[in-house]
Amino acid sequence: MRVLVANAGSSSLKLRLLEPDDHVAASRDLPASRGHIDAVEIAAAIRPFGPVDVVGHRIVHGGTEFTRAVRVNGGVLRRLHALADLAPLHQPVSLAVLAAVSRALPEVPAVACFDTAFHAAMPAAAATYALPVEWRQKWNLRRYGFHGLSHAYAARRAIALTNDSTGGLRIVTCHLGAGASLAAVVDGRSLDTTMGFTPLEGLVMATRSGSIDPGLVLWLQEHAGTPAAELADTFEHRSGLLGLTGSSDMREVLARAEGGNRSALLGLEVYVHRLRAGIAAMGAAMEGLDALVFTGGVGENSAPIRQRAAAGLDFIGVGLDPGLNFGLAGDREISRDGSVARTFVVLAREDLEIAKQVRQFMSVHDFR
């Protein structure tokens, strides 16, 4: 079965055609800046790919209803559009891509795979906000978590790298890219994560604020008269590293910090402070840590960030080998000899996770 994977992020669209053995037969990356999708460009990109049996789409938010892969039809599509307000940076892009690919391949089944699904069975203690029960029930207010496709693959790949078949490994996966989140994973199950009701909660990100005091938001509304739309735009697009340093590019922030730029130094300190605290919290949710995994654009490519994060985690057994951390490439272990917790770098392959879920779905559903 040849699976076309459409992985729409906040700033790019990755198209991958996977053969039955997961070999990437064709690949194309397109821009998706601030939700702009060019349907004509998408159609032109996939035309040379050849035959496609099924399309797997990354959909960021599945709400409480979609907790596993589902074939897209009119009813599913309407319900997905209704969730767009909960992930305004991602959901509209994903749905626009879904529409464009479906127009280009009208006879090919489309299957939606959800970032939230991996976290759907989190323990109630991790998923529940301390809000009135009538609010939680009326509006399905809970911590949904995101980046689930990446966390699921990274955890599974880390287990393979450990060569440990006994099970029960306590793994913290760090998806660090333009968006960033952590997950506590045991036996393929998410026990906790840093993102919540929306992808704004948690770590400092490229342009997103991460967690802030709700009282601050109320103050800005009541005392500064800041409109809700401006607050949303600021927290989504003008905060995070960009707000702290003037740049959303971690490479540029690191270079400025090396030169002694004070805002870049502060930005790195804030970013790493939140990252270390989050990793420790994820370990606490599992009562220990056996493996730490870095993935995503920053997680894979920024040895200095991995080094800074690990430098404060000796107390939970994390230690990096400088030569391994700054050398080589690809999936690898970078632990220091004798470290209680093993540390890995895993290339983000959401395409493999999506293809896996699509094939599992298609194997039990007959669409002839």
CORUR-V367880 format. One record per pair of residues at least 4 apart in sequence whose ideal C-beta (glycine too) atoms are under 8 Angstrom apart, sorted by the first residue. I is the first residue (numbers start at 1). J is the second residue. D is the distance in whole Angstrom. If there is no record, write none. Layout:
i = (I & I)
j = (J & J)
d = (D & D)
This chain:
i = (1 & 1 & 1 & 1 & 1 & 2 & 2 & 2 & 2 & 2 & 2 & 2 & 2 & 2 & 2 & 3 & 3 & 3 & 3 & 3 & 3 & 3 & 3 & 3 & 3 & 3 & 4 & 4 & 4 & 4 & 4 & 4 & 4 & 4 & 4 & 4 & 4 & 4 & 4 & 5 & 5 & 5 & 5 & 5 & 5 & 5 & 5 & 5 & 5 & 5 & 5 & 5 & 5 & 6 & 6 & 6 & 6 & 6 & 6 & 6 & 6 & 6 & 6 & 7 & 7 & 7 & 7 & 7 & 7 & 7 & 7 & 8 & 8 & 8 & 8 & 8 & 8 & 8 & 8 & 8 & 8 & 8 & 9 & 9 & 9 & 9 & 9 & 9 & 9 & 9 & 10 & 10 & 10 & 10 & 10 & 10 & 11 & 11 & 11 & 11 & 12 & 12 & 12 & 12 & 13 & 13 & 13 & 13 & 13 & 13 & 13 & 13 & 14 & 14 & 14 & 14 & 15 & 15 & 15 & 15 & 15 & 15 & 15 & 15 & 15 & 16 & 16 & 16 & 16 & 17 & 17 & 17 & 17 & 17 & 17 & 17 & 18 & 18 & 18 & 18 & 18 & 18 & 18 & 19 & 19 & 19 & 22 & 22 & 24 & 25 & 25 & 26 & 26 & 26 & 28 & 28 & 30 & 30 & 30 & 30 & 31 & 32 & 32 & 32 & 32 & 34 & 35 & 35 & 35 & 35 & 37 & 37 & 37 & 37 & 37 & 38 & 39 & 39 & 39 & 39 & 39 & 39 & 40 & 41 & 42 & 42 & 42 & 42 & 42 & 43 & 43 & 43 & 43 & 46 & 46 & 46 & 46 & 47 & 52 & 52 & 53 & 54 & 54 & 54 & 54 & 54 & 54 & 55 & 55 & 55 & 55 & 55 & 55 & 55 & 56 & 56 & 56 & 56 & 56 & 56 & 56 & 57 & 57 & 57 & 57 & 57 & 57 & 57 & 57 & 57 & 57 & 58 & 58 & 58 & 58 & 58 & 58 & 59 & 59 & 59 & 59 & 59 & 59 & 59 & 59 & 59 & 59 & 60 & 60 & 60 & 60 & 60 & 60 & 60 & 60 & 60 & 61 & 61 & 61 & 61 & 61 & 61 & 61 & 61 & 61 & 61 & 61 & 61 & 62 & 62 & 62 & 62 & 62 & 62 & 62 & 62 & 62 & 62 & 63 & 63 & 63 & 63 & 63 & 63 & 64 & 64 & 64 & 65 & 66 & 66 & 66 & 66 & 66 & 66 & 66 & 66 & 67 & 67 & 67 & 67 & 67 & 68 & 68 & 68 & 68 & 69 & 69 & 69 & 69 & 69 & 69 & 69 & 69 & 69 & 70 & 70 & 70 & 70 & 71 & 71 & 71 & 71 & 71 & 71 & 71 & 71 & 72 & 72 & 72 & 72 & 72 & 72 & 72 & 73 & 74 & 75 & 76 & 76 & 77 & 77 & 77 & 78 & 79 & 80 & 80 & 80 & 80 & 81 & 83 & 83 & 84 & 84 & 84 & 84 & 86 & 86 & 86 & 86 & 87 & 87 & 87 & 87 & 88 & 88 & 88 & 89 & 89 & 89 & 89 & 89 & 90 & 90 & 91 & 92 & 93 & 94 & 95 & 96 & 97 & 98 & 98 & 98 & 99 & 100 & 101 & 101 & 102 & 102 & 109 & 109 & 111 & 111 & 111 & 111 & 113 & 113 & 113 & 113 & 113 & 113 & 114 & 114 & 115 & 115 & 115 & 115 & 115 & 115 & 116 & 116 & 116 & 116 & 116 & 117 & 118 & 118 & 118 & 118 & 118 & 118 & 118 & 119 & 119 & 119 & 119 & 119 & 119 & 119 & 119 & 119 & 120 & 121 & 121 & 122 & 122 & 122 & 122 & 122 & 122 & 122 & 122 & 123 & 123 & 123 & 124 & 126 & 126 & 126 & 126 & 126 & 127 & 127 & 128 & 128 & 128 & 129 & 129 & 129 & 129 & 129 & 129 & 131 & 131 & 131 & 132 & 133 & 134 & 135 & 135 & 136 & 136 & 136 & 141 & 142 & 143 & 143 & 143 & 143 & 143 & 144 & 144 & 144 & 144 & 145 & 145 & 145 & 145 & 145 & 145 & 146 & 146 & 146 & 146 & 146 & 147 & 147 & 147 & 147 & 147 & 147 & 147 & 148 & 148 & 148 & 149 & 149 & 149 & 149 & 150 & 150 & 150 & 150 & 150 & 150 & 150 & 150 & 151 & 151 & 151 & 151 & 151 & 151 & 151 & 151 & 152 & 152 & 152 & 152 & 153 & 153 & 153 & 153 & 153 & 153 & 153 & 154 & 154 & 154 & 154 & 154 & 154 & 154 & 155 & 155 & 155 & 155 & 155 & 155 & 155 & 156 & 156 & 157 & 157 & 157 & 157 & 157 & 157 & 158 & 158 & 158 & 158 & 158 & 158 & 158 & 158 & 159 & 159 & 159 & 161 & 161 & 161 & 161 & 161 & 162 & 162 & 162 & 164 & 167 & 168 & 168 & 169 & 169 & 169 & 169 & 170 & 170 & 170 & 170 & 170 & 170 & 170 & 170 & 170 & 170 & 171 & 171 & 171 & 171 & 171 & 171 & 171 & 171 & 172 & 172 & 172 & 172 & 172 & 172 & 172 & 172 & 172 & 172 & 172 & 172 & 173 & 173 & 173 & 173 & 173 & 174 & 174 & 174 & 174 & 174 & 174 & 174 & 174 & 174 & 174 & 174 & 175 & 175 & 175 & 175 & 175 & 175 & 175 & 175 & 175 & 176 & 176 & 176 & 176 & 176 & 176 & 176 & 176 & 176 & 176 & 176 & 177 & 177 & 177 & 177 & 177 & 177 & 178 & 178 & 178 & 178 & 178 & 179 & 179 & 179 & 179 & 180 & 180 & 180 & 180 & 180 & 180 & 180 & 180 & 180 & 181 & 181 & 181 & 181 & 181 & 181 & 182 & 182 & 182 & 182 & 182 & 182 & 182 & 182 & 183 & 183 & 183 & 183 & 183 & 184 & 184 & 184 & 184 & 184 & 184 & 184 & 184 & 185 & 185 & 185 & 186 & 186 & 191 & 191 & 192 & 192 & 192 & 192 & 193 & 193 & 194 & 194 & 194 & 194 & 194 & 194 & 195 & 195 & 195 & 195 & 196 & 196 & 196 & 197 & 199 & 200 & 200 & 200 & 200 & 200 & 201 & 201 & 202 & 202 & 202 & 202 & 203 & 203 & 203 & 203 & 203 & 204 & 204 & 204 & 204 & 204 & 204 & 204 & 204 & 204 & 204 & 205 & 205 & 205 & 205 & 206 & 206 & 206 & 206 & 206 & 206 & 207 & 207 & 207 & 207 & 207 & 207 & 207 & 207 & 207 & 208 & 208 & 208 & 208 & 209 & 209 & 209 & 209 & 209 & 210 & 210 & 211 & 212 & 212 & 212 & 213 & 214 & 215 & 216 & 217 & 217 & 218 & 219 & 219 & 220 & 220 & 220 & 221 & 221 & 221 & 221 & 226 & 226 & 227 & 228 & 229 & 230 & 231 & 232 & 233 & 233 & 234 & 234 & 235 & 237 & 238 & 238 & 239 & 240 & 240 & 241 & 241 & 241 & 241 & 241 & 241 & 241 & 241 & 242 & 242 & 242 & 244 & 244 & 244 & 244 & 244 & 245 & 245 & 245 & 245 & 245 & 245 & 245 & 246 & 247 & 247 & 247 & 247 & 249 & 250 & 250 & 250 & 250 & 251 & 251 & 252 & 253 & 253 & 253 & 253 & 254 & 254 & 254 & 254 & 254 & 254 & 255 & 256 & 256 & 256 & 257 & 257 & 257 & 257 & 257 & 259 & 260 & 261 & 262 & 263 & 264 & 265 & 266 & 267 & 268 & 268 & 269 & 270 & 271 & 271 & 272 & 272 & 272 & 272 & 272 & 273 & 274 & 275 & 275 & 275 & 276 & 276 & 276 & 276 & 277 & 278 & 279 & 279 & 279 & 279 & 279 & 279 & 280 & 280 & 280 & 281 & 282 & 282 & 283 & 283 & 283 & 288 & 289 & 289 & 289 & 289 & 289 & 290 & 290 & 291 & 291 & 291 & 291 & 292 & 292 & 292 & 292 & 292 & 292 & 292 & 293 & 293 & 293 & 293 & 294 & 294 & 294 & 294 & 294 & 294 & 294 & 295 & 295 & 295 & 295 & 295 & 295 & 296 & 296 & 297 & 297 & 298 & 298 & 299 & 299 & 299 & 299 & 300 & 300 & 300 & 300 & 302 & 303 & 303 & 303 & 304 & 305 & 306 & 306 & 306 & 306 & 306 & 306 & 307 & 307 & 307 & 307 & 307 & 308 & 309 & 310 & 310 & 310 & 310 & 313 & 313 & 314 & 314 & 316 & 316 & 317 & 317 & 317 & 318 & 318 & 318 & 318 & 319 & 319 & 319 & 319 & 319 & 320 & 320 & 320 & 320 & 320 & 320 & 320 & 321 & 321 & 321 & 321 & 321 & 322 & 323 & 324 & 324 & 324 & 324 & 324 & 325 & 328 & 330 & 330 & 331 & 331 & 331 & 331 & 332 & 332 & 333 & 333 & 333 & 334 & 334 & 334 & 335 & 335 & 335 & 335 & 335 & 339 & 349 & 350 & 351 & 352 & 353 & 354 & 355 & 356 & 357 & 358 & 359 & 360 & 361 & 362)
j = (20 & 53 & 54 & 359 & 362 & 17 & 18 & 19 & 20 & 25 & 50 & 51 & 52 & 53 & 54 & 17 & 18 & 52 & 53 & 54 & 55 & 56 & 354 & 355 & 358 & 359 & 15 & 16 & 17 & 18 & 46 & 49 & 52 & 54 & 55 & 56 & 101 & 105 & 108 & 14 & 15 & 16 & 17 & 18 & 55 & 56 & 57 & 58 & 350 & 351 & 354 & 355 & 358 & 13 & 14 & 15 & 55 & 56 & 57 & 58 & 97 & 98 & 101 & 13 & 14 & 15 & 16 & 58 & 350 & 351 & 354 & 13 & 14 & 32 & 37 & 57 & 58 & 90 & 93 & 94 & 96 & 97 & 13 & 14 & 32 & 90 & 93 & 177 & 178 & 179 & 32 & 89 & 90 & 93 & 178 & 179 & 31 & 32 & 33 & 178 & 29 & 30 & 31 & 32 & 29 & 30 & 31 & 32 & 37 & 42 & 93 & 97 & 27 & 28 & 29 & 351 & 26 & 27 & 28 & 29 & 30 & 42 & 45 & 46 & 49 & 24 & 26 & 27 & 351 & 24 & 25 & 26 & 27 & 49 & 50 & 52 & 22 & 23 & 24 & 25 & 351 & 352 & 355 & 23 & 24 & 25 & 352 & 355 & 351 & 49 & 50 & 48 & 49 & 50 & 45 & 46 & 38 & 41 & 42 & 45 & 36 & 36 & 37 & 93 & 97 & 237 & 89 & 92 & 93 & 96 & 42 & 93 & 96 & 97 & 100 & 42 & 43 & 96 & 99 & 100 & 103 & 104 & 44 & 45 & 46 & 97 & 100 & 101 & 104 & 47 & 100 & 103 & 104 & 52 & 101 & 104 & 105 & 104 & 105 & 108 & 108 & 108 & 109 & 110 & 111 & 358 & 362 & 101 & 102 & 105 & 108 & 109 & 110 & 111 & 69 & 111 & 113 & 354 & 355 & 357 & 358 & 72 & 94 & 97 & 98 & 101 & 110 & 111 & 112 & 113 & 354 & 94 & 113 & 115 & 149 & 350 & 354 & 66 & 80 & 91 & 94 & 95 & 98 & 112 & 113 & 114 & 115 & 87 & 90 & 91 & 94 & 114 & 115 & 116 & 146 & 199 & 80 & 83 & 84 & 86 & 87 & 90 & 91 & 114 & 115 & 116 & 144 & 146 & 66 & 67 & 80 & 83 & 112 & 114 & 115 & 116 & 117 & 120 & 79 & 83 & 86 & 116 & 140 & 144 & 120 & 140 & 142 & 79 & 70 & 76 & 79 & 80 & 112 & 114 & 116 & 117 & 114 & 116 & 117 & 120 & 121 & 114 & 117 & 357 & 361 & 111 & 112 & 113 & 114 & 117 & 357 & 358 & 360 & 361 & 76 & 111 & 112 & 361 & 76 & 109 & 110 & 111 & 112 & 361 & 365 & 367 & 76 & 77 & 98 & 102 & 110 & 111 & 112 & 77 & 78 & 79 & 80 & 112 & 81 & 95 & 98 & 82 & 83 & 84 & 91 & 95 & 112 & 95 & 87 & 91 & 88 & 91 & 92 & 95 & 91 & 144 & 197 & 198 & 91 & 146 & 198 & 199 & 92 & 232 & 236 & 93 & 199 & 208 & 236 & 237 & 94 & 199 & 95 & 96 & 97 & 98 & 99 & 100 & 101 & 102 & 110 & 112 & 103 & 104 & 105 & 110 & 106 & 110 & 362 & 367 & 357 & 358 & 361 & 362 & 117 & 149 & 353 & 354 & 357 & 358 & 148 & 149 & 145 & 146 & 147 & 148 & 149 & 150 & 120 & 144 & 145 & 146 & 148 & 148 & 145 & 148 & 149 & 151 & 152 & 183 & 190 & 127 & 143 & 144 & 145 & 146 & 148 & 183 & 190 & 193 & 144 & 189 & 190 & 126 & 127 & 143 & 145 & 190 & 191 & 192 & 193 & 127 & 191 & 192 & 128 & 143 & 191 & 192 & 193 & 285 & 142 & 143 & 136 & 142 & 143 & 136 & 141 & 142 & 143 & 196 & 197 & 135 & 136 & 141 & 136 & 137 & 138 & 139 & 141 & 140 & 141 & 142 & 197 & 197 & 193 & 195 & 196 & 197 & 201 & 195 & 196 & 197 & 198 & 181 & 183 & 190 & 193 & 195 & 196 & 179 & 181 & 193 & 195 & 199 & 151 & 175 & 179 & 181 & 183 & 193 & 195 & 152 & 183 & 190 & 153 & 350 & 353 & 354 & 154 & 173 & 175 & 295 & 296 & 348 & 350 & 353 & 155 & 173 & 175 & 181 & 183 & 185 & 190 & 193 & 156 & 185 & 188 & 353 & 157 & 346 & 348 & 349 & 350 & 352 & 353 & 158 & 173 & 175 & 293 & 295 & 346 & 348 & 159 & 171 & 173 & 183 & 185 & 188 & 293 & 160 & 188 & 161 & 293 & 331 & 344 & 346 & 349 & 162 & 169 & 171 & 173 & 291 & 293 & 344 & 346 & 164 & 169 & 171 & 331 & 332 & 333 & 344 & 346 & 169 & 291 & 342 & 169 & 187 & 186 & 187 & 186 & 187 & 290 & 291 & 184 & 185 & 186 & 283 & 286 & 287 & 288 & 289 & 290 & 291 & 184 & 185 & 186 & 289 & 290 & 291 & 292 & 293 & 182 & 183 & 184 & 185 & 279 & 282 & 283 & 286 & 289 & 291 & 292 & 293 & 182 & 183 & 185 & 293 & 295 & 180 & 182 & 275 & 279 & 292 & 293 & 294 & 295 & 296 & 299 & 309 & 179 & 180 & 181 & 182 & 183 & 295 & 296 & 299 & 348 & 180 & 203 & 275 & 294 & 295 & 296 & 297 & 298 & 299 & 302 & 305 & 206 & 296 & 297 & 298 & 299 & 348 & 205 & 206 & 207 & 248 & 297 & 199 & 205 & 206 & 208 & 202 & 203 & 204 & 205 & 206 & 210 & 275 & 296 & 298 & 193 & 194 & 195 & 199 & 202 & 203 & 193 & 194 & 202 & 203 & 275 & 278 & 279 & 282 & 190 & 192 & 193 & 194 & 282 & 190 & 191 & 192 & 193 & 282 & 283 & 285 & 286 & 189 & 190 & 191 & 191 & 286 & 285 & 286 & 281 & 282 & 285 & 286 & 202 & 282 & 201 & 202 & 203 & 278 & 281 & 282 & 199 & 200 & 201 & 202 & 200 & 201 & 202 & 201 & 208 & 208 & 209 & 210 & 235 & 236 & 210 & 211 & 210 & 211 & 274 & 278 & 210 & 271 & 274 & 275 & 278 & 208 & 209 & 210 & 240 & 241 & 244 & 270 & 271 & 274 & 275 & 209 & 210 & 240 & 241 & 240 & 241 & 242 & 248 & 249 & 250 & 236 & 237 & 238 & 239 & 240 & 241 & 242 & 243 & 248 & 235 & 236 & 239 & 240 & 234 & 235 & 239 & 240 & 243 & 240 & 274 & 274 & 216 & 217 & 235 & 217 & 218 & 219 & 220 & 221 & 231 & 222 & 223 & 224 & 224 & 226 & 231 & 225 & 226 & 228 & 231 & 230 & 231 & 231 & 232 & 233 & 234 & 235 & 236 & 237 & 238 & 238 & 239 & 239 & 242 & 242 & 243 & 243 & 244 & 248 & 245 & 247 & 248 & 249 & 250 & 253 & 267 & 271 & 246 & 247 & 248 & 263 & 266 & 267 & 270 & 271 & 253 & 256 & 261 & 263 & 264 & 266 & 267 & 263 & 252 & 253 & 256 & 264 & 253 & 254 & 298 & 302 & 305 & 255 & 302 & 256 & 257 & 264 & 267 & 268 & 258 & 264 & 268 & 302 & 304 & 305 & 259 & 261 & 263 & 264 & 261 & 264 & 265 & 267 & 268 & 264 & 265 & 265 & 266 & 267 & 268 & 269 & 270 & 271 & 272 & 308 & 273 & 274 & 275 & 305 & 276 & 305 & 308 & 309 & 312 & 277 & 278 & 279 & 305 & 309 & 280 & 309 & 312 & 313 & 281 & 282 & 283 & 292 & 309 & 313 & 316 & 318 & 284 & 313 & 316 & 285 & 286 & 289 & 288 & 289 & 316 & 316 & 316 & 317 & 318 & 340 & 341 & 341 & 342 & 341 & 342 & 343 & 344 & 310 & 313 & 318 & 341 & 342 & 343 & 344 & 343 & 344 & 345 & 346 & 299 & 300 & 306 & 343 & 344 & 345 & 346 & 299 & 300 & 345 & 346 & 347 & 348 & 300 & 348 & 301 & 348 & 302 & 305 & 305 & 306 & 345 & 348 & 345 & 346 & 347 & 348 & 306 & 307 & 325 & 326 & 308 & 309 & 310 & 320 & 325 & 334 & 343 & 345 & 311 & 320 & 322 & 325 & 326 & 312 & 313 & 318 & 319 & 320 & 343 & 317 & 318 & 318 & 319 & 340 & 341 & 339 & 340 & 341 & 339 & 340 & 341 & 343 & 335 & 336 & 338 & 339 & 343 & 324 & 325 & 334 & 335 & 336 & 339 & 343 & 325 & 334 & 335 & 336 & 337 & 326 & 327 & 328 & 332 & 333 & 334 & 335 & 334 & 332 & 345 & 347 & 344 & 345 & 346 & 347 & 344 & 345 & 342 & 343 & 344 & 343 & 344 & 345 & 339 & 341 & 342 & 343 & 344 & 343 & 353 & 354 & 355 & 356 & 357 & 358 & 359 & 360 & 361 & 362 & 363 & 364 & 365 & 367)
d = (6 & 5 & 7 & 6 & 7 & 6 & 7 & 6 & 7 & 7 & 8 & 6 & 6 & 5 & 8 & 7 & 5 & 8 & 7 & 6 & 7 & 5 & 8 & 4 & 5 & 7 & 7 & 7 & 5 & 8 & 7 & 7 & 5 & 7 & 5 & 7 & 7 & 8 & 8 & 8 & 7 & 5 & 8 & 6 & 8 & 5 & 8 & 8 & 8 & 4 & 5 & 6 & 8 & 7 & 8 & 6 & 6 & 7 & 5 & 7 & 5 & 7 & 5 & 7 & 4 & 8 & 7 & 5 & 5 & 6 & 7 & 5 & 8 & 6 & 8 & 7 & 6 & 7 & 5 & 4 & 8 & 4 & 7 & 7 & 7 & 7 & 8 & 8 & 7 & 8 & 7 & 5 & 6 & 7 & 6 & 6 & 7 & 6 & 6 & 6 & 6 & 7 & 6 & 5 & 7 & 4 & 7 & 5 & 7 & 7 & 8 & 6 & 8 & 8 & 5 & 7 & 8 & 7 & 5 & 7 & 7 & 8 & 6 & 6 & 8 & 6 & 7 & 5 & 4 & 7 & 5 & 4 & 7 & 5 & 8 & 7 & 5 & 7 & 6 & 7 & 6 & 8 & 5 & 4 & 8 & 5 & 6 & 7 & 8 & 7 & 8 & 7 & 4 & 7 & 4 & 7 & 7 & 6 & 7 & 6 & 8 & 7 & 6 & 5 & 8 & 8 & 8 & 5 & 5 & 7 & 7 & 6 & 4 & 6 & 6 & 7 & 6 & 8 & 7 & 4 & 7 & 8 & 6 & 6 & 7 & 7 & 4 & 6 & 7 & 6 & 7 & 7 & 4 & 8 & 7 & 6 & 7 & 8 & 6 & 5 & 7 & 6 & 5 & 8 & 6 & 6 & 6 & 6 & 8 & 6 & 6 & 7 & 5 & 7 & 8 & 5 & 6 & 4 & 6 & 7 & 4 & 7 & 7 & 7 & 5 & 7 & 6 & 7 & 5 & 7 & 8 & 6 & 6 & 7 & 6 & 6 & 6 & 8 & 6 & 7 & 5 & 8 & 8 & 5 & 7 & 5 & 7 & 5 & 4 & 5 & 6 & 8 & 5 & 7 & 6 & 7 & 8 & 5 & 8 & 5 & 4 & 8 & 5 & 7 & 7 & 6 & 7 & 8 & 3 & 7 & 8 & 7 & 8 & 4 & 8 & 5 & 6 & 8 & 8 & 5 & 7 & 7 & 7 & 7 & 8 & 5 & 8 & 6 & 6 & 8 & 8 & 8 & 7 & 5 & 8 & 7 & 7 & 8 & 5 & 4 & 8 & 8 & 6 & 8 & 8 & 5 & 7 & 5 & 8 & 8 & 5 & 6 & 7 & 4 & 6 & 7 & 5 & 8 & 7 & 6 & 7 & 6 & 8 & 7 & 7 & 7 & 5 & 6 & 7 & 8 & 4 & 7 & 5 & 7 & 7 & 7 & 6 & 7 & 7 & 7 & 8 & 7 & 7 & 8 & 7 & 6 & 7 & 6 & 7 & 6 & 6 & 4 & 5 & 7 & 7 & 8 & 7 & 5 & 4 & 7 & 6 & 6 & 7 & 7 & 7 & 8 & 7 & 8 & 6 & 8 & 6 & 7 & 6 & 6 & 6 & 6 & 6 & 6 & 6 & 6 & 6 & 7 & 6 & 7 & 6 & 7 & 6 & 6 & 8 & 6 & 8 & 5 & 6 & 7 & 7 & 6 & 8 & 5 & 5 & 7 & 7 & 8 & 8 & 5 & 6 & 5 & 6 & 8 & 6 & 5 & 6 & 6 & 6 & 6 & 7 & 3 & 7 & 6 & 5 & 8 & 5 & 8 & 8 & 6 & 3 & 8 & 6 & 7 & 5 & 5 & 8 & 7 & 7 & 5 & 4 & 7 & 7 & 6 & 6 & 7 & 7 & 7 & 6 & 8 & 5 & 7 & 6 & 4 & 8 & 7 & 5 & 5 & 7 & 6 & 7 & 7 & 6 & 7 & 7 & 8 & 7 & 5 & 6 & 6 & 7 & 6 & 6 & 6 & 6 & 8 & 5 & 7 & 6 & 7 & 7 & 8 & 4 & 6 & 7 & 8 & 7 & 6 & 8 & 7 & 7 & 7 & 4 & 5 & 7 & 7 & 6 & 8 & 5 & 5 & 6 & 4 & 7 & 5 & 7 & 8 & 7 & 6 & 8 & 7 & 7 & 4 & 5 & 6 & 6 & 8 & 5 & 6 & 7 & 5 & 5 & 7 & 6 & 5 & 6 & 8 & 4 & 6 & 7 & 7 & 6 & 8 & 7 & 5 & 6 & 8 & 8 & 5 & 6 & 6 & 4 & 6 & 4 & 7 & 5 & 4 & 5 & 7 & 7 & 5 & 5 & 8 & 4 & 7 & 7 & 7 & 7 & 6 & 8 & 6 & 8 & 5 & 8 & 7 & 8 & 6 & 7 & 5 & 5 & 5 & 6 & 7 & 6 & 7 & 6 & 8 & 6 & 6 & 8 & 7 & 6 & 6 & 6 & 6 & 7 & 6 & 7 & 8 & 5 & 6 & 7 & 8 & 6 & 7 & 4 & 8 & 5 & 6 & 5 & 7 & 8 & 5 & 7 & 8 & 7 & 5 & 8 & 6 & 6 & 7 & 6 & 8 & 5 & 4 & 6 & 8 & 6 & 7 & 5 & 7 & 7 & 5 & 6 & 5 & 7 & 8 & 5 & 7 & 7 & 7 & 6 & 5 & 7 & 8 & 5 & 8 & 8 & 6 & 5 & 7 & 8 & 6 & 5 & 7 & 7 & 5 & 8 & 8 & 7 & 7 & 5 & 7 & 4 & 4 & 8 & 7 & 8 & 4 & 4 & 6 & 7 & 7 & 7 & 4 & 7 & 7 & 7 & 6 & 5 & 7 & 7 & 7 & 4 & 7 & 5 & 8 & 8 & 8 & 7 & 7 & 6 & 5 & 5 & 8 & 5 & 6 & 7 & 5 & 7 & 7 & 8 & 5 & 6 & 5 & 5 & 7 & 5 & 8 & 7 & 7 & 4 & 4 & 7 & 4 & 7 & 4 & 5 & 7 & 6 & 7 & 6 & 6 & 5 & 6 & 7 & 6 & 4 & 8 & 8 & 8 & 7 & 3 & 6 & 5 & 8 & 8 & 5 & 8 & 5 & 5 & 8 & 4 & 7 & 7 & 7 & 6 & 7 & 7 & 6 & 7 & 7 & 5 & 5 & 6 & 8 & 7 & 5 & 8 & 5 & 6 & 6 & 8 & 7 & 5 & 5 & 7 & 7 & 6 & 5 & 5 & 8 & 8 & 6 & 4 & 7 & 5 & 5 & 7 & 4 & 8 & 8 & 7 & 5 & 7 & 6 & 5 & 7 & 5 & 8 & 5 & 7 & 6 & 6 & 5 & 8 & 5 & 4 & 6 & 7 & 7 & 6 & 8 & 5 & 7 & 8 & 8 & 6 & 6 & 6 & 7 & 6 & 6 & 5 & 7 & 5 & 4 & 6 & 7 & 6 & 7 & 7 & 5 & 5 & 7 & 6 & 6 & 6 & 6 & 6 & 6 & 7 & 5 & 6 & 5 & 8 & 6 & 6 & 4 & 7 & 7 & 6 & 7 & 5 & 8 & 7 & 6 & 6 & 7 & 7 & 7 & 4 & 7 & 6 & 4 & 6 & 8 & 5 & 7 & 8 & 5 & 5 & 8 & 4 & 7 & 4 & 6 & 7 & 8 & 7 & 6 & 5 & 6 & 7 & 6 & 8 & 6 & 6 & 5 & 6 & 6 & 6 & 8 & 7 & 7 & 6 & 8 & 7 & 4 & 8 & 4 & 6 & 4 & 5 & 8 & 5 & 8 & 7 & 7 & 6 & 6 & 6 & 6 & 6 & 6 & 6 & 7 & 6 & 7 & 6 & 8 & 6 & 7 & 5 & 6 & 8 & 6 & 6 & 6 & 8 & 5 & 6 & 6 & 4 & 6 & 6 & 6 & 7 & 7 & 7 & 6 & 8 & 8 & 6 & 7 & 6 & 7 & 7 & 8 & 6 & 4 & 5 & 8 & 5 & 6 & 7 & 8 & 5 & 6 & 7 & 6 & 5 & 7 & 6 & 8 & 8 & 6 & 6 & 7 & 5 & 7 & 8 & 5 & 8 & 5 & 4 & 7 & 6 & 7 & 7 & 5 & 7 & 5 & 6 & 7 & 5 & 7 & 5 & 6 & 5 & 6 & 8 & 5 & 6 & 8 & 7 & 7 & 8 & 6 & 8 & 6 & 7 & 7 & 6 & 5 & 5 & 6 & 6 & 6 & 7 & 6 & 7 & 8 & 7 & 6 & 6 & 7 & 6 & 8 & 8 & 7 & 5 & 7 & 5 & 7 & 8 & 4 & 7 & 6 & 8 & 6 & 6 & 3 & 4 & 6 & 8 & 5 & 6 & 7 & 4 & 7 & 4 & 8 & 7 & 5 & 5 & 7 & 6 & 8 & 6 & 6 & 6 & 6 & 5 & 7 & 6 & 5 & 7 & 7 & 7 & 4 & 8 & 5 & 6 & 8 & 7 & 7 & 7 & 5 & 6 & 7 & 6 & 6 & 7 & 5 & 5 & 7 & 6 & 5 & 8 & 5 & 5 & 8 & 7 & 7 & 6 & 6 & 6 & 6 & 6 & 6 & 6 & 6 & 6 & 6 & 7 & 6 & 8)
